Each structure stands twice: as structure tokens, then as C-alpha cells.
Amino acid sequence: MIIRFRSKDGVFRVNAEASTLFGDLLAQLLSKSLPDVDLNTVKVSSDSTNSDQTLASSYERKTAAELGLENGAMLYLTYAKGASGTNGSAVSINGKSEPVKVSSTTVEIKSTTTSSDQLSIDDKLDKDKGLIQRKRSTFCRHNEKGMCEYCSPLPPWDKSYQEEHSIKHVSFHAHVNEVNTQVNKTESISSYIAPLHQSNFKIDRHCINGHKPWPKGICSKCQPPAITLQTQKFRMVDHVEFQDSEIVNDFINAWRLSGSQRIGLMVGSYDRYTEVPLGIKAKVEAIYELPQLDREDGLVLQKWEDEDKVIQLVHDMGLVPVGIIFTDLIDAGKGDGSVICKRHKDSFFLSSLELIFAVKWQMKFPNICKWSSSGTFSSKFVTCVISGNTSGQIDIEAYQASESAEGLVKADLISPSTHPNQVFINEQDEERYVPDIMYRMINEYGLEVKRNAKPSFPVEYLLVSLTHGFPEAPSPFFKDSEKFAIESRNYIDEVATMSDIKEHFNIKNDPTEFTSRLSNFHLLNYLLNNLQVLGAPERALIIKIVKEFASGDVNTAKADSFNLLESPGWKSLKMIVDMGY
């Protein structure tokens, strides 16, 4: 929940749980927003007239729940600045002054500031109004420098523009701008209200409104409201762009060789997508194949022992996990490479099992967002399915689960159904409170009506579709055109070895070609995460070379490659490889 503090310096918001100590709330507030305030002078009141002012330190060992604080509660502060004593960098607990570390993600950032935790693409789009420019029309009656209702720019969420350009969902930043104009009609900092709030469908088990906690008691304050589902009108990511067709082709080859399904983690970055106003695209640079047991009709994920190492490698290269991709392919048996079409409008596009699977991955990679009251809102993580289309060809479809789907999973309200196109609503019990759940639909008369979602409802109400494709002028991050053994493929005897290293770099120490051969994700993962030969200096230099080469700084990358070839760690690796270990 968010606790608001109003003072002479403005309104500040702090993220909290019911169990958060009030002293910790003050520590977050003072260290982040009021660093020159003396804690010993802070007085707090629940009344704007300050009629019930009390020293804040007297409440420091009480939790937010014990003080009756709820989401959106407003407290009023008075204080003195510049005095000696404990300030915002520490909080007094049991008579001892202890430093407090405050993560920037725990304190909400107002719309007037930029969070260093947001992705850079979000920071850029926050500064862009996204206005849709229009040319003069035949209805205009003004000169070239004039403007009227027929040629003035349209907002990025304009519905007529959506319909004209067949845009099914507005971009996330267009949605934020629209909601923000409705919620914050002025630019006053003191009256700012966060325009986005994450769905919370859980019952409050810490309600202190005079009754025992659920399931022994319930009231209107702790009871979540009824839920009405409808297709999400916006999408966090608009387009998935594979930077090289071979990325997908190499992934599908695992199915071609074995007939078994495959799943992988897509790594890359996010960038502008200019086909929609304020659009975002996920750029896929590589697919890391997760540890798994493959079957003809599905797969089982195994424990990912190297998860921290792989994610760290991705981050070191300035990339992020952008999505999951998996196959669902069945050969049509015609001998022409065609496959069976299983997913279509009369069956399903993403099954309820796959939807909940997608939600759990999205929750693993939340979207840091300064416009949200909690500091995060939904996720940019996407799910791609490789399956047969209606023409019998292998095709890709890209999806995301809606923000409300994440809320339903967090509250344990839904489960997969035996019917893949239906989501089952869980039964209420002593641990789970299930509110009324409805969904909006268009009936046979073309009217929008509400339907009771119990016991199940269509998956489509929790699904958002994305477009996908390949760039017209490819410029992939990883430049190496040579193949290297892909991880987790021992079931088809594709296992990286030292001899693969020797063969891959059999180039007579030519720094130019060496630099290119180094720019291979699967090689880097084996070289830096699996082998225990290279030290930290060589690792840092290798990552530096790959990033320089990707950015086009070829000369610097070549110079650093020469330094790498002369480094003790690389010479040791070369000696081990040459000896045939």
C-alpha cells in the first residue's frame, strides 16, 4: 500500500506493507525526500489542522496495521530543518541510531522526476507527448501557419486513428498519458495522484475494523470488490522483433532433429516501435535454451542451476530477458515440411495452462514504472509460440497476459482448465476468498452485457496479442555468423567441448576475425559460465569487446582483442585447448 505524507515541502508517498514499522516508513521518507530534516523534531497528525500532533518517534515501533493505516492514508507532518541530531540518513531504534538503506524502488517517484530504475526507453517516451501530426485537409480554411480542428495533432490514444490504422491495442505510454490527463488535470506537485495502480484481488487479513480476520470475519474495508473483466485496451509491448532470422531457425532445428518440443529464454532489449504512437518493441538478440525434458506433446522445465550466472551475463552485456519462446509443432506427415494447425479461432491461441505459465514469468520480471503507486506495473516480458498456421506453415505468435491476469494469479483465484480455451475459477475456502467475478461480452444482439465468470471464462479476456517480425536492415548485437553448440541440447548430442573452442577460434590469432568469432551468445555462456579457466580481468575484457563490436566501435574492439589474446588467462585457455583436454 501507499502511505502519503503532506508537509510544507509537498506531498510524498512511501510504499509499505501492513507489517512495516512506522520508524522504517519515516526512514524511507527522510532519507529520500527530506534529508536535511531532524527526525527528533518530526511531529505527525492525522488531521490537517494538526490538532492531534504527536512526536513521530513515539510510533516508530508500531506497524502500519497497528496504527490503522490503509492504502492511500494521508498523514500531516511538521518538522525543523538543519538542527543537530538524527536526520534522514538514520532512524533511532531502541535508543540506537542505525543507518537505513533505502532502495529507489521502495519509494514512489513523482511524475516530475525520473527514476533511475526505469528502462531508458521508458524515460525517453515519458518526455514525448506522442502527438499524431496531421496535414491540412480540404476542410481547412486557414493559411499555412494556421491550425484548426481538422489538422491539429491528435493525442496518441485517439480511437479514430486506432480504427483507421487497425491498431487493436494502444501502447502503454499512450495509455499512461490518457489516464494521467484524467487523474491529474493540473501539474501541481502537491495534488499529484499516481495514475496507475496494480490490481489487488486479495482479502486484507490485517483488517482492524473491529472483527476477527478472514475467515472468521469480514467487512467492506477488507473485502476485495467485485471483479469485472474485459479485454485490456493497452499493451506493455507492441511488437517483437527478432534481430536475425537464424535465431529462430536454430531454435526450431531442435524440433526438426528430435520431434520434441523446445523452450527458451529470449534475451535482448527494448526500443521504440514507430508503427504505433509511443510504441515499444522487444528486440530479441539470442535464445538461451533452458534445462528441460522434451516430449513430442510438451515439455518439463528442470531446475535452472545456472540462472543467476546467465542473468548476470545478460545484464553485463547491457541486455535483459525479454520473453519466453516455445514450440508446439506436429509434422503433418506429408513429407513437404508442413505442420498441423492446432491454434485458431475455433480452438485456442494460448491455453489456460500456458497463460498462467506466462503470468508467472511476467511476475518474475516486473516493469519498473514511476507512474504506478507501487513503483511497478505489470511487465514487458512476452510469450512467443511457434506453431502451425492455417496454411500448414511454421509461424510465430506473440502474446502477453493482461495486468488483471497477474492480479488473479497473485490472489490464487484462477487455475488451468481441462478445456484449453477456458480459465477455471478456484473454489473459496478458509485460505482463499473469491469475490464475484464477471466479464463483459457482446451478445447476439450486438449489445455489451455482463456474464458471471464462474465456474470458468474464456482465456481471451486475459490475453493481449502482439505483432512480430524481422528488421528491414538487420544489425544484431551478436555478430558471429559461425555456429556454436547450444546449451541444454545433450539429448541430441549437441554438447559444447574444448574441441569446439579450438575449432571456433582456429583463425591463427587474427584479431579482426577473432573479434567477430567472440560475438556469439552461446559461446560466451560456455566460455564465461561453464569453464573455470578465465579470471575476472579476462571476463570483463571479453564483455567489453563484445559491447564495443556491437556498437560499431570496431577498431577499439580489435585493439582490446589483441590485449585479450596476450592476457595470461587466455594463454592458459589456449594451452589447455591445444593439449586436447
C-alpha positions as semicolon CSV with decimal commas, in nm:
position;residue;x (nm);y (nm);z (nm)
1;M;0,000;0,000;0,000
2;I;0,095;0,366;-0,033
3;I;0,111;0,600;0,268
4;R;0,104;0,971;0,187
5;F;0,276;1,242;0,391
6;R;0,179;1,608;0,344
7;S;0,422;1,875;0,461
8;K;0,526;2,231;0,385
9;D;0,760;2,089;0,119
10;G;0,488;1,899;-0,068
11;V;0,323;1,559;-0,067
12;F;0,541;1,248;-0,055
13;R;0,446;0,883;-0,095
14;V;0,606;0,580;0,064
15;N;0,547;0,216;-0,022
16;A;0,455;-0,002;0,276
17;E;0,314;-0,332;0,393
18;A;0,077;-0,377;0,685
19;S;0,370;-0,515;0,886
20;T;0,607;-0,224;0,805
21;L;0,726;-0,036;1,115
22;F;0,642;0,332;1,123
23;G;1,008;0,404;1,200
24;D;1,104;0,240;0,871
25;L;0,845;0,449;0,687
26;L;0,999;0,765;0,830
27;A;1,348;0,645;0,742
28;Q;1,246;0,595;0,380
29;L;1,074;0,932;0,367
30;L;1,350;1,135;0,526
31;S;1,646;0,973;0,353
32;K;1,488;1,002;0,009
33;S;1,282;1,320;0,017
34;L;1,376;1,523;0,326
35;P;1,744;1,452;0,400
36;D;1,800;1,777;0,593
37;V;1,519;1,721;0,843
38;D;1,592;1,642;1,209
39;L;1,398;1,327;1,299
40;N;1,368;1,437;1,661
41;T;1,160;1,739;1,553
42;V;0,915;1,549;1,333
43;K;0,557;1,556;1,454
44;V;0,274;1,367;1,289
45;S;-0,101;1,419;1,278
46;S;-0,395;1,255;1,105
47;D;-0,575;1,589;1,088
48;S;-0,485;1,879;0,857
49;T;-0,544;2,119;1,148
50;N;-0,264;1,943;1,340
51;S;-0,492;1,924;1,644
52;D;-0,361;1,578;1,743
53;Q;0,010;1,626;1,675
54;T;0,244;1,371;1,835
55;L;0,618;1,316;1,809
56;A;0,671;1,066;1,528
57;S;0,939;0,883;1,728
58;S;0,674;0,763;1,972
59;Y;0,522;0,548;1,697
60;E;0,843;0,408;1,547
61;R;0,798;0,053;1,687
62;K;0,435;0,023;1,578
63;T;0,338;-0,134;1,246
64;A;0,122;0,034;0,983
65;A;-0,159;-0,210;1,066
66;E;-0,140;-0,132;1,438
67;L;-0,172;0,238;1,359
68;G;-0,475;0,172;1,139
69;L;-0,303;0,294;0,823
70;E;-0,463;0,183;0,498
71;N;-0,374;0,227;0,133
72;G;-0,386;0,597;0,046
73;A;-0,381;0,717;0,408
74;M;-0,273;1,082;0,446
75;L;-0,061;1,196;0,742
76;Y;0,042;1,554;0,814
77;L;0,397;1,639;0,919
78;T;0,569;1,935;1,080
79;Y;0,945;1,948;1,141
80;A;1,253;2,160;1,165
81;K;1,548;2,161;0,925
82;G;1,920;2,193;0,979
83;A;1,913;2,107;1,351
84;S;2,167;1,877;1,508
85;G;2,080;1,521;1,589
86;T;1,950;1,225;1,391
87;N;1,848;1,321;1,040
88;G;1,701;1,140;0,744
89;S;2,002;0,916;0,697
90;A;1,931;0,716;1,011
91;V;1,648;0,620;1,238
92;S;1,658;0,578;1,615
93;I;1,551;0,228;1,719
94;N;1,559;0,123;2,083
95;G;1,784;0,417;2,163
96;K;2,039;0,332;1,892
97;S;2,093;0,524;1,572
98;E;2,115;0,278;1,283
99;P;2,179;0,360;0,916
100;V;1,894;0,278;0,682
101;K;1,946;0,164;0,323
102;V;1,657;0,271;0,101
103;S;1,614;0,120;-0,243
104;S;1,488;0,363;-0,504
105;T;1,218;0,113;-0,589
106;T;1,060;0,130;-0,245
107;V;0,972;0,497;-0,264
108;E;0,731;0,616;-0,528
109;I;0,876;0,863;-0,778
110;K;0,651;1,151;-0,873
111;S;0,584;1,229;-1,237
112;T;0,812;1,531;-1,216
113;T;1,123;1,316;-1,159
114;T;1,291;1,036;-1,347
115;S;1,352;0,700;-1,180
116;S;1,697;0,557;-1,242
117;D;1,541;0,213;-1,223
118;Q;1,311;0,259;-1,521
119;L;1,436;0,129;-1,853
120;S;1,590;0,401;-2,068
121;I;1,318;0,354;-2,330
122;D;1,056;0,447;-2,068
123;D;1,247;0,759;-1,971
124;K;1,261;0,864;-2,337
125;L;0,892;0,801;-2,401
126;D;0,796;0,984;-2,079
127;K;0,939;1,300;-2,236
128;D;0,745;1,251;-2,563
129;K;0,381;1,359;-2,583
130;G;0,336;1,128;-2,881
131;L;0,108;1,370;-3,068
132;I;-0,009;1,239;-3,405
133;Q;0,063;1,507;-3,664
134;R;-0,192;1,571;-3,941
135;K;-0,167;1,756;-4,270
136;R;-0,405;2,026;-4,388
137;S;-0,730;1,886;-4,522
138;T;-0,985;2,017;-4,773
139;F;-1,192;2,141;-4,477
140;C;-0,919;2,378;-4,353
141;R;-0,991;2,749;-4,409
142;H;-0,668;2,900;-4,280
143;N;-0,319;2,979;-4,412
144;E;-0,013;2,756;-4,392
145;K;0,077;2,875;-4,043
146;G;-0,273;2,824;-3,902
147;M;-0,432;2,524;-3,737
148;C;-0,788;2,405;-3,682
149;E;-0,982;2,102;-3,559
150;Y;-0,929;1,924;-3,891
151;C;-0,548;1,942;-3,889
152;S;-0,446;1,986;-3,526
153;P;-0,241;1,697;-3,376
154;L;-0,429;1,407;-3,222
155;P;-0,343;1,251;-2,884
156;P;-0,164;0,913;-2,906
157;W;-0,474;0,732;-2,773
158;D;-0,715;0,868;-3,035
159;K;-0,970;0,595;-3,116
160;S;-1,037;0,711;-3,473
161;Y;-0,665;0,684;-3,551
162;Q;-0,662;0,334;-3,397
163;E;-0,951;0,220;-3,615
164;E;-0,809;0,377;-3,930
165;H;-0,471;0,205;-3,882
166;S;-0,609;-0,124;-3,742
167;I;-0,435;-0,079;-3,406
168;K;-0,605;-0,323;-3,168
169;H;-0,429;-0,202;-2,852
170;V;-0,284;0,141;-2,773
171;S;0,074;0,149;-2,649
172;F;0,143;0,152;-2,277
173;H;0,274;0,509;-2,273
174;A;-0,026;0,631;-2,473
175;H;-0,245;0,466;-2,208
176;V;-0,047;0,630;-1,927
177;N;-0,083;0,972;-2,090
178;E;-0,458;0,927;-2,131
179;V;-0,514;0,815;-1,772
180;N;-0,284;1,084;-1,636
181;T;-0,478;1,361;-1,811
182;Q;-0,795;1,232;-1,646
183;V;-0,648;1,189;-1,297
184;N;-0,412;1,488;-1,278
185;K;-0,586;1,776;-1,451
186;T;-0,325;2,022;-1,321
187;E;0,053;1,998;-1,300
188;S;0,062;2,081;-0,929
189;I;0,307;1,858;-0,743
190;S;0,112;1,882;-0,419
191;S;-0,204;1,742;-0,576
192;Y;-0,038;1,471;-0,784
193;I;-0,201;1,127;-0,774
194;A;-0,035;0,821;-0,926
195;P;-0,246;0,733;-1,234
196;L;-0,169;0,359;-1,226
197;H;-0,244;0,103;-0,957
198;Q;-0,170;-0,268;-0,971
199;S;-0,469;-0,498;-0,934
200;N;-0,504;-0,638;-0,583
201;F;-0,775;-0,903;-0,550
202;K;-0,659;-1,042;-0,215
203;I;-0,859;-1,011;0,105
204;D;-0,692;-0,800;0,374
205;R;-0,602;-1,038;0,658
206;H;-0,478;-0,750;0,874
207;C;-0,804;-0,557;0,890
208;I;-0,850;-0,393;1,232
209;N;-1,203;-0,273;1,173
210;G;-1,343;-0,441;1,483
211;H;-1,367;-0,803;1,369
212;K;-1,156;-1,116;1,352
213;P;-0,956;-1,170;1,032
214;W;-1,090;-1,383;0,748
215;P;-1,232;-1,648;0,752
216;K;-1,382;-1,568;1,095
217;G;-1,484;-1,217;0,998
218;I;-1,514;-0,981;0,703
219;C;-1,616;-0,623;0,633
220;S;-1,641;-0,386;0,339
221;K;-1,291;-0,250;0,404
222;C;-1,103;-0,581;0,392
223;Q;-1,325;-0,745;0,132
224;P;-1,196;-0,705;-0,225
225;P;-1,454;-0,554;-0,461
226;A;-1,629;-0,746;-0,736
227;I;-1,415;-0,800;-1,046
228;T;-1,535;-0,718;-1,396
229;L;-1,304;-0,850;-1,667
230;Q;-1,277;-0,705;-2,014
231;T;-1,017;-0,720;-2,289
232;Q;-0,723;-0,497;-2,197
233;K;-0,716;-0,192;-2,422
234;F;-0,341;-0,133;-2,400
235;R;-0,030;-0,349;-2,422
236;M;0,302;-0,314;-2,244
237;V;0,495;-0,410;-2,559
238;D;0,361;-0,363;-2,912
239;H;0,597;-0,566;-3,128
240;V;0,855;-0,846;-3,103
241;E;1,146;-0,813;-3,345
242;F;1,393;-1,098;-3,398
243;Q;1,721;-0,935;-3,497
244;D;1,833;-1,231;-3,709
245;S;1,617;-1,500;-3,870
246;E;1,880;-1,759;-3,776
247;I;1,796;-1,704;-3,408
248;V;1,454;-1,860;-3,468
249;N;1,577;-2,112;-3,725
250;D;1,841;-2,252;-3,486
251;F;1,576;-2,284;-3,216
252;I;1,331;-2,471;-3,444
253;N;1,611;-2,703;-3,558
254;A;1,597;-2,875;-3,219
255;W;1,242;-2,988;-3,303
256;R;1,339;-3,084;-3,659
257;L;1,615;-3,308;-3,525
258;S;1,422;-3,470;-3,242
259;G;1,049;-3,422;-3,298
260;S;1,028;-3,297;-2,938
261;Q;0,912;-2,956;-2,820
262;R;1,154;-2,688;-2,701
263;I;1,150;-2,379;-2,476
264;G;1,397;-2,094;-2,438
265;L;1,452;-1,758;-2,273
266;M;1,471;-1,467;-2,518
267;V;1,730;-1,203;-2,431
268;G;1,762;-0,861;-2,590
269;S;1,650;-0,505;-2,531
270;Y;1,358;-0,266;-2,574
271;D;1,337;0,018;-2,823
272;R;1,088;0,249;-2,991
273;Y;0,834;0,095;-3,226
274;T;0,738;0,369;-3,468
275;E;0,437;0,193;-3,624
276;V;0,216;0,297;-3,330
277;P;0,228;0,620;-3,128
278;L;0,468;0,586;-2,833
279;G;0,515;0,219;-2,920
280;I;0,773;-0,020;-2,773
281;K;0,930;-0,325;-2,935
282;A;1,120;-0,612;-2,779
283;K;1,439;-0,678;-2,978
284;V;1,541;-1,044;-2,949
285;E;1,917;-1,094;-2,981
286;A;1,952;-1,457;-2,865
287;I;1,759;-1,751;-2,720
288;Y;1,904;-1,928;-2,418
289;E;1,762;-2,281;-2,405
290;L;1,658;-2,370;-2,052
291;P;1,728;-2,706;-1,882
292;Q;1,430;-2,921;-1,982
293;L;1,288;-3,265;-2,056
294;D;1,138;-3,257;-2,404
295;R;0,843;-3,463;-2,523
296;E;0,656;-3,483;-2,852
297;D;0,346;-3,337;-2,689
298;G;0,506;-3,098;-2,439
299;L;0,799;-3,046;-2,208
300;V;0,900;-3,024;-1,842
301;L;1,128;-2,750;-1,712
302;Q;1,408;-2,872;-1,487
303;K;1,582;-2,683;-1,209
304;W;1,785;-2,400;-1,357
305;E;2,109;-2,423;-1,162
306;D;2,290;-2,151;-1,359
307;E;2,007;-1,896;-1,355
308;D;2,196;-1,630;-1,160
309;K;2,506;-1,670;-1,376
310;V;2,313;-1,646;-1,704
311;I;2,106;-1,346;-1,597
312;Q;2,421;-1,172;-1,474
313;L;2,592;-1,234;-1,808
314;V;2,290;-1,091;-1,991
315;H;2,292;-0,780;-1,771
316;D;2,669;-0,737;-1,804
317;M;2,622;-0,704;-2,179
318;G;2,357;-0,436;-2,129
319;L;2,073;-0,669;-2,225
320;V;1,768;-0,801;-2,038
321;P;1,541;-1,108;-2,051
322;V;1,254;-1,001;-2,280
323;G;1,043;-1,316;-2,306
324;I;0,985;-1,688;-2,329
325;I;0,951;-1,878;-2,656
326;F;0,837;-2,240;-2,702
327;T;0,735;-2,474;-2,982
328;D;0,409;-2,660;-3,030
329;L;0,470;-2,837;-3,359
330;I;0,337;-3,158;-3,512
331;D;0,452;-3,272;-3,854
332;A;0,160;-3,309;-4,095
333;G;0,314;-3,629;-4,238
334;K;0,301;-3,509;-4,599
335;G;0,676;-3,504;-4,650
336;D;0,675;-3,138;-4,752
337;G;0,765;-2,981;-4,419
338;S;0,409;-2,874;-4,341
339;V;0,275;-2,889;-3,986
340;I;-0,067;-2,928;-3,826
341;C;-0,259;-2,615;-3,731
342;K;-0,375;-2,660;-3,369
343;R;-0,424;-2,296;-3,263
344;H;-0,700;-2,098;-3,432
345;K;-1,017;-1,901;-3,354
346;D;-1,225;-2,216;-3,311
347;S;-0,984;-2,383;-3,065
348;F;-0,743;-2,163;-2,868
349;F;-0,447;-1,933;-2,919
350;L;-0,283;-1,965;-2,578
351;S;-0,418;-2,231;-2,343
352;S;-0,516;-2,154;-1,985
353;L;-0,215;-2,355;-1,865
354;E;0,017;-2,154;-2,089
355;L;-0,148;-1,827;-1,983
356;I;-0,079;-1,890;-1,614
357;F;0,273;-2,002;-1,706
358;A;0,318;-1,669;-1,890
359;V;0,186;-1,475;-1,589
360;K;0,439;-1,636;-1,357
361;W;0,724;-1,537;-1,588
362;Q;0,587;-1,184;-1,613
363;M;0,574;-1,158;-1,236
364;K;0,938;-1,270;-1,228
365;F;1,032;-0,967;-1,439
366;P;0,807;-0,677;-1,326
367;N;0,800;-0,348;-1,512
368;I;0,952;-0,065;-1,304
369;C;0,719;0,230;-1,354
370;K;0,726;0,574;-1,192
371;W;0,359;0,627;-1,280
372;S;0,244;0,343;-1,053
373;S;0,155;0,387;-0,687
374;S;0,361;0,077;-0,603
375;G;0,663;0,157;-0,822
376;T;0,591;-0,134;-1,059
377;F;0,315;-0,204;-1,308
378;S;0,265;-0,528;-1,498
379;S;0,558;-0,649;-1,711
380;K;0,722;-0,610;-2,052
381;F;0,800;-0,982;-2,060
382;V;0,643;-1,151;-2,366
383;T;0,548;-1,507;-2,458
384;C;0,600;-1,638;-2,811
385;V;0,460;-1,963;-2,952
386;I;0,595;-2,137;-3,262
387;S;0,320;-2,349;-3,411
388;G;0,142;-2,427;-3,736
389;N;-0,078;-2,164;-3,902
390;T;-0,391;-2,223;-4,111
391;S;-0,172;-2,272;-4,419
392;G;0,024;-2,552;-4,255
393;Q;0,337;-2,340;-4,229
394;I;0,552;-2,284;-3,919
395;D;0,467;-1,943;-3,774
396;I;0,521;-1,734;-3,461
397;E;0,256;-1,570;-3,245
398;A;0,337;-1,327;-2,964
399;Y;0,128;-1,259;-2,653
400;Q;0,123;-1,108;-2,308
401;A;-0,105;-1,181;-2,015
402;S;-0,305;-0,878;-1,904
403;E;-0,236;-0,688;-1,583
404;S;-0,560;-0,821;-1,435
405;A;-0,441;-1,177;-1,511
406;E;-0,140;-1,109;-1,291
407;G;-0,370;-0,990;-1,012
408;L;-0,585;-1,302;-1,039
409;V;-0,282;-1,532;-1,018
410;K;-0,132;-1,340;-0,725
411;A;-0,461;-1,383;-0,537
412;D;-0,476;-1,754;-0,632
413;L;-0,818;-1,706;-0,792
414;I;-0,769;-1,896;-1,119
415;S;-0,636;-2,233;-1,239
416;P;-0,589;-2,406;-1,576
417;S;-0,892;-2,586;-1,713
418;T;-0,924;-2,917;-1,897
419;H;-1,065;-2,703;-2,178
420;P;-0,762;-2,508;-2,308
421;N;-0,967;-2,202;-2,403
422;Q;-1,126;-2,170;-2,057
423;V;-0,983;-2,043;-1,727
424;F;-1,122;-2,210;-1,415
425;I;-1,211;-2,002;-1,108
426;N;-1,093;-2,161;-0,783
427;E;-1,333;-2,251;-0,506
428;Q;-1,348;-2,037;-0,195
429;D;-1,205;-2,190;0,123
430;E;-1,058;-2,084;0,456
431;E;-0,737;-1,965;0,290
432;R;-0,885;-1,809;-0,024
433;Y;-1,163;-1,553;-0,053
434;V;-1,316;-1,540;-0,402
435;P;-1,507;-1,220;-0,487
436;D;-1,776;-1,201;-0,752
437;I;-1,611;-1,221;-1,094
438;M;-1,791;-1,102;-1,406
439;Y;-1,684;-1,043;-1,765
440;R;-1,818;-0,815;-2,036
441;M;-1,914;-0,959;-2,372
442;I;-2,106;-0,864;-2,685
443;N;-2,423;-1,076;-2,710
444;E;-2,604;-1,200;-3,020
445;Y;-2,784;-0,864;-3,046
446;G;-2,463;-0,663;-3,057
447;L;-2,509;-0,530;-2,702
448;E;-2,243;-0,528;-2,432
449;V;-2,362;-0,734;-2,136
450;K;-2,213;-0,880;-1,816
451;R;-2,183;-1,252;-1,758
452;N;-2,095;-1,441;-1,441
453;A;-1,746;-1,582;-1,487
454;K;-1,795;-1,879;-1,253
455;P;-1,707;-2,160;-1,290
456;S;-1,492;-2,066;-1,592
457;F;-1,449;-1,796;-1,854
458;P;-1,265;-1,755;-2,189
459;V;-0,886;-1,714;-2,184
460;E;-0,916;-1,426;-2,433
461;Y;-1,023;-1,189;-2,154
462;L;-0,676;-1,220;-2,002
463;L;-0,477;-1,220;-2,325
464;V;-0,315;-0,941;-2,526
465;S;-0,179;-1,010;-2,875
466;L;0,138;-0,853;-3,018
467;T;0,280;-0,829;-3,367
468;H;0,617;-0,974;-3,462
469;G;0,867;-0,965;-3,744
470;F;1,226;-0,909;-3,856
471;P;1,408;-0,578;-3,917
472;E;1,444;-0,448;-4,272
473;A;1,809;-0,365;-4,209
474;P;1,936;-0,619;-3,952
475;S;2,202;-0,508;-3,708
476;P;2,217;-0,784;-3,445
477;F;2,403;-0,741;-3,119
478;F;2,587;-1,072;-3,166
479;K;2,773;-1,056;-3,497
480;D;2,925;-1,403;-3,527
481;S;2,788;-1,596;-3,825
482;E;2,951;-1,922;-3,715
483;K;2,755;-2,180;-3,515
484;F;2,842;-2,288;-3,162
485;A;2,688;-2,568;-2,957
486;I;2,365;-2,451;-2,792
487;E;2,317;-2,519;-2,420
488;S;2,090;-2,793;-2,278
489;R;2,092;-2,998;-2,601
490;N;2,270;-3,309;-2,479
491;Y;1,960;-3,513;-2,571
492;I;2,052;-3,465;-2,938
493;D;2,428;-3,493;-2,871
494;E;2,492;-3,122;-2,910
495;V;2,728;-3,053;-2,619
496;A;2,998;-2,785;-2,611
497;T;3,353;-2,913;-2,551
498;M;3,707;-2,780;-2,550
499;S;3,749;-2,904;-2,906
500;D;3,459;-2,676;-3,005
501;I;3,654;-2,383;-2,859
502;K;3,960;-2,481;-3,062
503;E;3,760;-2,519;-3,383
504;H;3,570;-2,195;-3,327
505;F;3,891;-1,993;-3,283
506;N;4,102;-2,176;-3,540
507;I;4,190;-1,845;-3,702
508;K;4,564;-1,806;-3,634
509;N;4,519;-1,528;-3,377
510;D;4,384;-1,280;-3,631
511;P;4,236;-1,000;-3,405
512;T;3,985;-0,896;-3,672
513;E;3,825;-1,236;-3,720
514;F;3,880;-1,324;-3,354
515;T;3,666;-1,023;-3,252
516;S;3,383;-1,141;-3,476
517;R;3,401;-1,501;-3,351
518;L;3,384;-1,380;-2,991
519;S;3,046;-1,215;-3,056
520;N;2,836;-1,529;-3,001
521;F;2,596;-1,563;-2,707
522;H;2,617;-1,943;-2,674
523;L;2,997;-1,931;-2,691
524;L;3,008;-1,659;-2,424
525;N;2,782;-1,856;-2,194
526;Y;3,005;-2,163;-2,222
527;L;3,327;-1,966;-2,201
528;L;3,234;-1,745;-1,904
529;N;2,980;-1,953;-1,710
530;N;3,076;-2,317;-1,769
531;L;3,456;-2,315;-1,788
532;Q;3,664;-2,226;-1,483
533;V;3,974;-2,106;-1,669
534;L;3,939;-1,732;-1,734
535;G;3,963;-1,486;-1,448
536;A;3,770;-1,168;-1,373
537;P;4,001;-0,941;-1,583
538;E;3,955;-1,159;-1,893
539;R;3,579;-1,179;-1,837
540;A;3,549;-0,802;-1,811
541;L;3,763;-0,756;-2,123
542;I;3,560;-1,009;-2,325
543;I;3,232;-0,837;-2,236
544;K;3,386;-0,501;-2,321
545;I;3,497;-0,630;-2,663
546;V;3,155;-0,774;-2,745
547;K;2,978;-0,450;-2,648
548;E;3,224;-0,238;-2,847
549;F;3,185;-0,459;-3,152
550;A;2,805;-0,448;-3,122
551;S;2,806;-0,068;-3,106
552;G;3,019;-0,041;-3,419
553;D;3,340;0,063;-3,243
554;V;3,536;-0,199;-3,438
555;N;3,884;-0,050;-3,403
556;T;3,867;-0,031;-3,023
557;A;3,723;-0,384;-3,011
558;K;4,013;-0,513;-3,224
559;A;4,269;-0,340;-3,002
560;D;4,112;-0,493;-2,692
561;S;4,102;-0,833;-2,866
562;F;4,478;-0,814;-2,912
563;N;4,513;-0,742;-2,539
564;L;4,290;-1,039;-2,461
565;L;4,497;-1,272;-2,678
566;E;4,809;-1,164;-2,486
567;S;4,647;-1,197;-2,141
568;P;4,764;-1,475;-1,902
569;G;4,413;-1,619;-1,870
570;W;4,359;-1,654;-2,245
571;K;4,705;-1,805;-2,295
572;S;4,622;-2,063;-2,027
573;L;4,295;-2,144;-2,203
574;K;4,475;-2,180;-2,536
575;M;4,733;-2,413;-2,381
576;I;4,461;-2,633;-2,229
577;V;4,272;-2,643;-2,559
578;D;4,586;-2,729;-2,759
579;M;4,666;-3,014;-2,521
580;G;4,329;-3,167;-2,603
581;Y;4,161;-3,159;-2,260
